[in-house]
Amino acid sequence: MGRAADVDVRGLTRSFKVPVREAGLRAAARALVRREYTDVPAVRDVAFAVEPGEIVGFLGPNGAGKTTTLKMLTGLLHPTSGEARVLGHVPWRREPDLLSRITLVMGNRNQLQWDLPVVDSFEIHRAIYRLPAAEYRRTRDALVELLDIGDLLTKPVRNLSLGERMKAEVAGALLHLPRVLFLDEPTIGLDVTMQKRIRAFLAEYNARNGATVLLTSHYMADVEALCSRVVLLSAGRLLFDGGLRALATRLRSDQTLTVTFADDAPPPDAAALAAHGEVVAIDGARVVLRVERSRTSQVAAAILAGGVVTDVTIEDPPIEDVIEQAFAGGAEVPA
């Protein structure tokens, strides 16, 4: 029998009580005596599971409930209702056996000690997790080298740029070699080169340690590089749970066909090409068509048979467009 899911969420719901009052002095005075509240739902009946070793993209627009869900899965918040298990534990019980095997990185929150040098924050982390000195140094040095933060170790965290701080945050969060990683915008503020290095590191960490990763990011390059599966939230509700390719297939019936004709071929005939699909662009000998997915192979074969073609590529719609369409719809993506 295989291992149980590392993350198992069933009917998870969280609402917040928010004070409300009408405008004006009379309403303000009345609120001093009798304050009224309304329930604002942040997460509504969400259910999904993440298997051991999976890297799953956890996506949604701002206010979708992603961070609230991650806080419940790491024990920082109690749910209003529903159940969750992380490595077999109820996360809001905050049991040491669970806390020693998970980590949470929040790109918009500082978790290192603000006034201490980075290396001292790392030492505090070592003491909290009771890491053996030799093991700690080995892991720390490997992370420092990979993330190229050697020159940051003696600087107070408050003196670091956002990008520098994020590199230090990622290193600090992994010093205890957690088995489950909850990553909330881990590449925020990083330049393109460092984003790639972080992604490569996360992929290597996953492969080497069999770690499970739940990743939120507004950078679709992170998602495409690391995640074969995504969970989409909107207004606290689950919209989709499945593969990226399956999402594109269900929401978009078109593909992009890019054809490059030989230099000595006649100029592309826009009218003739329009019979195959929508002509998106003609740039010299290069033509971009939008074609129904069911006809892509047929159209490509017809174009190849009708002229001197040097290259043909077929691509799904950009994942950014597909996910934007899913959020714009606001309803569960059909199976």
RAGIMO-V989693 format. One record per helix or strand of 3 or more residues. SS is the DSSP state (alpha for helix, beta for strand). FROM is the first residue (numbers start at 1). TO is the last residue. If there is no record, write none. Layout:
SS:FROM:TO
SS:FROM:TO
This chain:
beta:7:20
alpha:25:33
beta:36:50
beta:55:59
alpha:66:73
beta:81:86
alpha:91:93
alpha:96:99
beta:102:106
alpha:118:129
alpha:133:147
alpha:150:152
alpha:157:159
alpha:162:173
beta:180:184
alpha:192:209
beta:212:216
alpha:220:226
beta:229:234
beta:237:243
alpha:244:251
beta:254:261
alpha:270:274
beta:278:283
beta:286:292
alpha:293:306
beta:309:316
alpha:319:329
